[in-house]
């Protein structure tokens, strides 16, 4: 049980924040103090354990770079990213569900024309993707900015590849008057999140695997609609029921049907089997 002097410490810290002029900031620091102190009182860490926690968080910060955000990885693997996402996307029925951004989105993705092959020669099973951006009534949304990105066949994103001078498996497209955008890529495969740092050690210590099911990332933006950050998952992928970052939602699991060698919908001739994906995204008006 909490001793009176321990409770007094918590109340003293909360009182010290009492003059915070910004009401929202005051709420945040007060609840942070109450929750953090409650955690310490429940766990009763030793000095060595608390120092280990500080060292862990220090290493998470030191591991973060321009191309790798270990704190996002920590947030993802603790389910906090998905909780924040759920709180901020209590959407109306019919809106495409969102999920985590992940640590490998970049603002500098190249703007490419409709029908482009974003694989840039990467090995993998060819994938033809056609998506439609629409409102809740099914009306097409033109000129939507569509960021798409994915890992390669070995489970790496372009920003993880040292010495890679150009982006690969990543692009920024624009929907046409019919709300559609098309591109070629490769079929995504399951991959492990980076587990060579402190977050990986946490997973190993708790007997958790680092794997994510196969998916494509999408970020869709328009001037007058709520932005959408989501994934589309391959239905027959491994790890759908144990995603390391808790990002899978049933409505985002999609069919990627297989087709024999031959002519693709855009007239491209393929000499080997290929996959396809068709999906309609529904965006609400901005609140």
C-alpha positions as CSV (number, residue, x, y, z in Angstrom):
1,X,0.0,0.0,0.0
2,X,1.1,3.6,-0.6
3,X,2.5,5.3,2.5
4,X,1.4,8.8,3.3
5,X,4.9,10.2,2.6
6,X,4.9,8.6,-0.8
7,X,1.5,10.1,-1.7
8,X,2.8,13.4,-0.4
9,X,5.6,13.4,-3.0
10,X,3.1,12.9,-5.8
11,X,0.8,15.6,-4.6
12,X,3.8,18.0,-4.2
13,X,4.8,17.5,-7.8
14,X,1.2,18.0,-9.0
15,X,0.9,21.2,-6.9
16,X,4.2,22.5,-8.4
17,X,2.5,22.3,-11.8
18,X,-0.5,24.2,-10.5
19,X,0.4,27.5,-12.1
20,X,0.9,26.2,-15.6
21,X,-0.9,28.8,-17.8
22,X,-1.8,26.5,-20.7
23,X,-4.8,24.4,-19.5
24,X,-4.0,21.5,-21.9
25,X,-0.4,21.4,-20.8
26,X,-1.4,21.5,-17.2
27,X,-3.7,18.5,-17.7
28,X,-0.9,16.6,-19.5
29,X,1.8,17.1,-16.9
30,X,-0.6,16.5,-14.0
31,X,-1.9,13.2,-15.5
32,X,1.7,12.2,-16.5
33,X,2.8,12.7,-12.9
34,X,-0.1,10.8,-11.4
35,X,0.3,7.9,-13.8
36,X,4.1,7.7,-13.6
37,X,4.1,7.9,-9.9
38,X,1.3,5.2,-9.8
39,X,3.5,3.0,-11.9
40,X,6.5,3.4,-9.6
41,X,4.4,2.7,-6.6
42,X,2.9,-0.4,-8.2
43,X,6.2,-1.9,-9.4
44,X,8.4,-0.7,-6.5
45,X,11.6,-0.7,-8.6
46,X,15.0,-1.0,-7.0
47,X,17.6,1.7,-7.7
48,X,19.3,-0.7,-10.1
49,X,16.1,-1.4,-12.0
50,X,15.3,2.3,-12.3
51,X,18.8,3.1,-13.5
52,X,18.4,0.3,-16.1
53,X,15.1,1.9,-17.3
54,X,16.9,5.3,-17.7
55,X,19.7,3.6,-19.6
56,X,17.2,1.9,-21.8
57,X,15.4,5.1,-22.7
58,X,18.8,6.8,-23.3
59,X,19.8,4.1,-25.7
60,X,16.4,4.4,-27.5
61,X,17.2,8.1,-28.1
62,X,20.8,7.4,-29.1
63,X,19.7,4.8,-31.6
64,X,17.4,7.3,-33.4
65,X,18.7,8.9,-36.6
66,X,17.3,10.6,-39.6
67,X,16.5,7.2,-41.2
68,X,15.5,5.3,-38.1
69,X,13.2,6.4,-35.2
70,X,13.7,4.0,-32.3
71,X,11.2,5.9,-30.2
72,X,8.5,5.4,-32.8
73,X,9.5,1.7,-32.8
74,X,9.1,1.6,-29.0
75,X,5.7,3.3,-29.2
76,X,4.6,0.9,-31.9
77,X,5.7,-2.3,-30.0
78,X,4.0,-1.1,-26.8
79,X,0.8,-0.6,-28.7
80,X,0.8,3.1,-27.8
81,X,0.9,4.2,-31.4
82,X,-2.3,2.2,-32.2
83,X,-4.0,3.5,-29.0
84,X,-3.3,7.1,-30.0
85,X,-4.5,6.3,-33.5
86,X,-7.7,4.8,-32.2
87,X,-8.4,7.8,-30.0
88,X,-7.9,10.2,-32.8
89,X,-9.9,8.3,-35.4
90,X,-13.3,7.6,-34.0
91,X,-14.7,7.9,-37.5
92,X,-18.1,7.5,-39.0
93,X,-19.1,4.1,-40.4
94,X,-17.8,3.6,-43.9
95,X,-14.5,5.5,-43.5
96,X,-11.4,3.6,-44.3
97,X,-9.7,2.6,-41.1
98,X,-6.3,3.9,-40.2
99,X,-3.2,2.3,-38.7
100,X,0.3,3.3,-37.7
101,X,2.6,5.5,-39.8
102,X,5.7,3.4,-38.9
103,X,9.2,4.7,-38.8
104,X,10.1,4.6,-42.5
105,X,7.8,7.3,-44.0
106,X,9.8,10.1,-45.7
107,X,8.6,13.5,-46.8
108,X,10.9,13.5,-49.9
109,X,9.3,10.6,-51.8
110,X,9.5,11.3,-55.6
111,X,6.4,12.5,-57.4
112,X,5.8,10.0,-60.2
113,X,3.3,9.6,-63.0
114,X,0.3,7.3,-63.0
115,X,1.1,3.7,-64.0
116,X,4.7,4.0,-62.8
117,X,6.7,1.0,-61.7
118,X,8.0,1.9,-58.2
119,X,10.0,-1.3,-57.9
120,X,12.8,0.1,-60.0
121,X,14.1,-3.4,-60.9
122,X,13.8,-4.9,-57.4
123,X,13.4,-8.6,-57.2
124,X,10.0,-10.0,-56.4
125,X,6.7,-11.1,-57.8
126,X,5.1,-8.4,-60.0
127,X,2.2,-6.6,-58.4
128,X,-0.3,-4.3,-60.2
129,X,-2.2,-1.9,-57.9
130,X,-5.2,0.2,-58.7
131,X,-6.7,2.3,-55.9
132,X,-9.7,4.6,-55.9
133,X,-10.0,7.7,-53.6
134,X,-13.7,8.5,-52.9
135,X,-15.9,10.2,-50.4
136,X,-18.4,8.4,-48.2
137,X,-21.0,8.4,-51.0
138,X,-18.6,6.8,-53.4
139,X,-18.0,10.0,-55.4
140,X,-14.4,10.1,-56.8
141,X,-11.9,12.5,-55.2
142,X,-9.5,14.0,-57.8
143,X,-6.1,15.4,-57.1
144,X,-5.6,13.5,-53.9
145,X,-1.9,13.1,-52.9
146,X,-1.1,9.5,-52.4
147,X,2.1,8.4,-50.7
148,X,2.9,4.7,-51.0
149,X,5.9,2.8,-49.6
150,X,6.9,-0.7,-48.8
151,X,9.9,-3.0,-48.0
152,X,11.8,-5.0,-50.5
153,X,11.8,-8.8,-50.8
154,X,14.5,-9.0,-48.1
155,X,12.4,-7.0,-45.6
156,X,14.3,-3.7,-45.9
157,X,13.1,-0.2,-46.8
158,X,15.1,1.9,-49.1
159,X,16.2,4.2,-46.2
160,X,17.8,1.2,-44.5
161,X,20.0,0.5,-47.4
162,X,23.4,2.1,-47.0
163,X,24.7,3.8,-50.2
164,X,21.4,3.8,-52.0
165,X,21.3,7.1,-53.9
166,X,17.7,7.0,-55.1
167,X,14.4,6.1,-53.5
168,X,12.9,2.6,-54.3
169,X,9.5,1.1,-53.6
170,X,8.2,4.5,-52.7
171,X,6.4,7.2,-54.6
172,X,4.0,10.1,-54.4
173,X,1.1,9.8,-56.9
174,X,-2.0,11.9,-57.6
175,X,-5.5,10.6,-58.2
176,X,-7.1,11.4,-61.6
177,X,-10.5,12.9,-62.3
178,X,-12.0,9.4,-61.7
179,X,-10.3,9.2,-58.3
180,X,-8.0,6.5,-59.5
181,X,-4.3,5.9,-59.3
182,X,-2.3,2.9,-60.7
183,X,1.2,1.6,-60.2
184,X,3.3,-1.5,-60.4
185,X,5.4,-2.8,-57.6
186,X,6.3,-6.2,-56.1
187,X,4.2,-8.4,-53.8
188,X,5.1,-7.4,-50.2
189,X,6.4,-10.0,-47.9
190,X,6.5,-10.3,-44.1
191,X,9.6,-8.7,-42.5
192,X,11.0,-8.1,-39.0
193,X,11.1,-4.6,-37.5
194,X,14.6,-3.5,-36.7
195,X,15.5,-5.6,-33.7
196,X,19.3,-4.8,-33.3
197,X,18.7,-2.1,-30.7
198,X,17.1,-1.6,-27.3
199,X,13.6,-2.3,-28.6
200,X,14.8,-5.6,-30.1
201,X,16.3,-6.5,-26.7
202,X,13.0,-5.8,-25.0
203,X,11.2,-8.1,-27.5
204,X,13.7,-10.9,-27.0
205,X,13.6,-10.6,-23.2
206,X,9.8,-10.9,-23.2
207,X,9.7,-13.7,-25.8
208,X,8.0,-11.6,-28.5
209,X,8.9,-11.9,-32.2
210,X,9.7,-8.8,-34.3
211,X,7.7,-9.8,-37.4
212,X,5.1,-7.8,-39.3
213,X,2.7,-9.3,-41.9
214,X,3.1,-8.4,-45.5
215,X,1.6,-4.9,-46.3
216,X,1.7,-1.8,-48.4
217,X,1.7,1.6,-46.7
218,X,-0.6,4.5,-47.8
219,X,-0.8,8.1,-46.8
220,X,-3.6,10.0,-48.6
221,X,-4.0,13.8,-48.3
222,X,-6.4,16.3,-49.8
223,X,-7.0,20.0,-48.8
224,X,-10.6,19.5,-47.6
225,X,-10.6,15.9,-46.2
226,X,-9.1,14.2,-43.1
227,X,-5.7,12.7,-44.0
228,X,-5.6,8.9,-44.0
229,X,-2.6,6.8,-42.9
230,X,-3.1,3.1,-43.3
231,X,-1.8,-0.2,-44.6
232,X,-3.3,-2.9,-46.9
233,X,-2.3,-6.4,-45.7
234,X,-2.0,-9.5,-47.8
235,X,-4.7,-11.9,-46.8
236,X,-2.6,-15.1,-46.8
237,X,0.4,-13.5,-45.0
238,X,1.9,-14.9,-41.9
239,X,1.8,-12.9,-38.6
240,X,-1.6,-11.3,-39.3
241,X,-2.7,-12.5,-35.8
242,X,0.5,-11.4,-34.1
243,X,1.8,-8.2,-35.8
244,X,4.7,-6.9,-33.7
245,X,3.1,-3.4,-33.7
246,X,-0.6,-4.3,-33.4
247,X,-1.4,-2.6,-36.7
248,X,-3.7,-5.2,-38.3
249,X,-7.4,-4.5,-38.7
250,X,-9.8,-6.9,-40.4
251,X,-11.1,-4.3,-42.9
252,X,-7.5,-3.7,-44.1
253,X,-6.8,-7.3,-45.0
254,X,-7.1,-7.6,-48.8
255,X,-7.0,-10.2,-51.5
256,X,-4.0,-10.1,-53.8
257,X,-5.2,-12.5,-56.5
258,X,-2.7,-14.4,-58.7
259,X,-2.8,-14.2,-62.5
260,X,-0.9,-16.3,-65.2
261,X,1.6,-14.8,-67.5
262,X,0.0,-12.7,-70.2
263,X,-1.4,-9.2,-70.7
264,X,-2.0,-7.0,-67.6
265,X,-4.9,-4.5,-67.3
266,X,-2.6,-1.7,-68.6
267,X,-1.5,-3.6,-71.6
268,X,1.9,-4.7,-70.1
269,X,3.0,-8.2,-71.2
270,X,4.3,-10.4,-68.5
271,X,6.2,-13.6,-69.0
272,X,5.6,-14.9,-65.5
273,X,2.7,-15.0,-63.0
274,X,1.8,-11.7,-61.3
275,X,-0.5,-10.4,-58.5
276,X,-3.0,-7.6,-58.4
277,X,-4.7,-5.4,-55.8
278,X,-7.8,-3.3,-56.2
279,X,-9.0,-1.2,-53.3
280,X,-11.3,1.8,-52.6
281,X,-10.4,4.3,-49.9
282,X,-13.2,6.3,-48.3
283,X,-12.3,9.7,-46.8
284,X,-14.5,12.0,-44.7
285,X,-14.6,15.8,-44.9
286,X,-12.3,17.6,-42.6
287,X,-13.9,18.4,-39.2
